[in-house]
Amino acid sequence: MARTGEPAHGHGEWDGLSHKEKNRVLYERQLALLDLFLEKGAITRGQYEKSRHDLTEKMGRSCLERRR
């Protein structure tokens, strides 16, 4: 079981990631959650776009560039 605040995969995998890699994993997980919220109708397209923009601004452009 993962410690609080860590992704569900094994401790060794998470512990072995650099700070930048951890940020990328967290960014991807947040985007997936936003996608799910939009798909289920929990948020509007406008809320989705704003949240995605804000997340990208906060996490940095490097996360976005790697996702493409």
MOSULFEN-V116787 format. One line per field, one symbol per residue. burial: I if it has 9 or more other ideal C-beta (glycine too) atoms within 8 Angstrom, else O. A space follows every 50 residues. Layout:
burial=???
//
This chain:
burial=OIOOOOOOOOOOOIOOIOOOOIIIIIIIIIIOOIOOIIOOOOIOOOOIOO IIOOIIOOIOOOIIOOOO
//
